[in-house]
Amino acid sequence: MAAVNYDITIEQGATFQLNLVWKDPNGTAINLTGYTARMQVREKVTSTTALISLTTENGGITLGGAAGTIAVVAAATATDDITVKRGVYDLELISSGGIVTRLIEGCVTISPEVTR
């Protein structure tokens, strides 16, 4: 299954939240028990440094087990440091058996903060 292309906007200096449910082709939630997840935002695919790096291990991504929910949160302090206007990202899920699935990917637009 190919990753879904989904473009996002991150507001600089504000908390970023993205909530998803992973479902099979029949619309049934996929059980994420035992999975981990990771998401990175980079200026370009080839950039060596991530602008934001979120994982289940660092608390940036929370998986909802049998409900198939995925909650992604980047603190305002993390988005405050972004100085580029555009970027790219992807979100990957890793099964307990080590199978990596890229769930979504796309472009990121950074909305600059006015109030500081």
C-alpha positions as CSV (number, residue, x, y, z in Angstrom):
1,M,0.0,0.0,0.0
2,A,1.5,3.4,-1.0
3,A,1.6,6.3,1.4
4,V,-1.2,8.8,1.2
5,N,-0.1,12.3,0.1
6,Y,-1.4,14.8,2.7
7,D,0.0,18.3,2.8
8,I,0.1,20.1,6.2
9,T,0.6,23.6,7.6
10,I,2.6,24.2,10.8
11,E,2.1,27.5,12.5
12,Q,5.4,28.8,13.8
13,G,5.4,29.2,17.6
14,A,2.1,27.3,18.0
15,T,1.5,23.7,19.1
16,F,1.0,21.4,16.0
17,Q,-1.5,18.6,16.3
18,L,-2.4,15.9,13.8
19,N,-4.9,13.1,14.6
20,L,-5.3,10.1,12.4
21,V,-6.9,6.6,12.4
22,W,-5.2,3.9,10.4
23,K,-7.9,1.7,8.7
24,D,-7.8,-1.3,6.4
25,P,-9.5,-1.1,2.9
26,N,-12.8,-2.3,4.6
27,G,-12.7,0.7,7.0
28,T,-11.8,-1.3,10.1
29,A,-9.2,0.2,12.4
30,I,-5.8,-1.5,12.4
31,N,-4.7,-2.6,15.8
32,L,-1.5,-0.7,16.6
33,T,-0.6,-2.6,19.8
34,G,3.1,-3.3,19.7
35,Y,3.8,-0.6,17.0
36,T,6.1,2.4,17.3
37,A,6.0,5.4,15.1
38,R,8.2,8.2,13.8
39,M,7.8,11.4,11.9
40,Q,10.3,13.9,10.6
41,V,10.0,17.3,9.0
42,R,12.9,18.4,6.8
43,E,13.5,21.4,4.6
44,K,14.2,19.0,1.7
45,V,14.3,15.2,1.4
46,T,18.1,15.5,1.1
47,S,18.5,17.7,4.2
48,T,20.8,16.1,6.8
49,T,19.1,17.8,9.7
50,A,15.4,17.4,10.7
51,L,13.5,20.5,11.6
52,I,11.2,18.4,13.8
53,S,11.6,14.8,14.9
54,L,8.7,13.1,16.7
55,T,8.5,9.5,17.8
56,T,6.6,7.3,20.2
57,E,9.8,7.1,22.3
58,N,10.1,10.9,22.7
59,G,6.4,11.4,23.4
60,G,5.6,13.3,20.2
61,I,3.4,10.4,18.9
62,T,0.9,8.5,20.8
63,L,-0.7,5.3,19.4
64,G,-4.1,4.2,20.4
65,G,-3.8,0.4,20.3
66,A,-6.9,-1.4,18.9
67,A,-8.6,1.9,18.0
68,G,-5.9,2.5,15.4
69,T,-5.5,6.1,16.4
70,I,-2.3,8.1,15.9
71,A,-1.9,11.5,17.8
72,V,1.0,13.6,16.6
73,V,1.9,16.7,18.7
74,A,4.9,19.1,18.3
75,A,5.2,21.6,21.2
76,A,5.2,25.3,20.4
77,T,8.8,25.5,21.5
78,A,9.7,23.0,18.7
79,T,7.7,24.9,16.0
80,D,9.1,28.2,17.2
81,D,12.6,27.4,15.9
82,I,11.5,26.7,12.3
83,T,12.8,29.5,10.0
84,V,12.1,27.9,6.6
85,K,8.9,28.5,4.6
86,R,8.4,25.1,3.2
87,G,9.5,21.5,3.8
88,V,8.6,17.9,3.5
89,Y,7.6,15.2,6.0
90,D,6.5,11.6,6.3
91,L,5.0,9.4,9.1
92,E,6.1,5.8,9.5
93,L,4.7,3.0,11.6
94,I,6.9,0.1,12.7
95,S,5.3,-3.2,13.7
96,S,6.7,-5.4,16.5
97,G,8.2,-7.6,13.7
98,G,10.1,-4.7,12.2
99,I,7.9,-4.0,9.2
100,V,8.0,-0.3,8.4
101,T,4.9,1.2,6.7
102,R,5.0,4.8,5.5
103,L,1.5,5.9,6.2
104,I,1.4,9.5,5.0
105,E,3.8,12.0,3.4
106,G,3.7,15.4,1.8
107,C,4.7,19.0,1.8
108,V,4.8,21.3,4.8
109,T,4.0,25.0,4.7
110,I,5.2,27.0,7.6
111,S,3.0,29.9,8.6
112,P,5.3,32.6,10.2
113,E,4.5,33.8,13.6
114,V,3.7,37.5,14.1
115,T,3.2,37.6,17.8
116,R,6.5,36.9,19.7
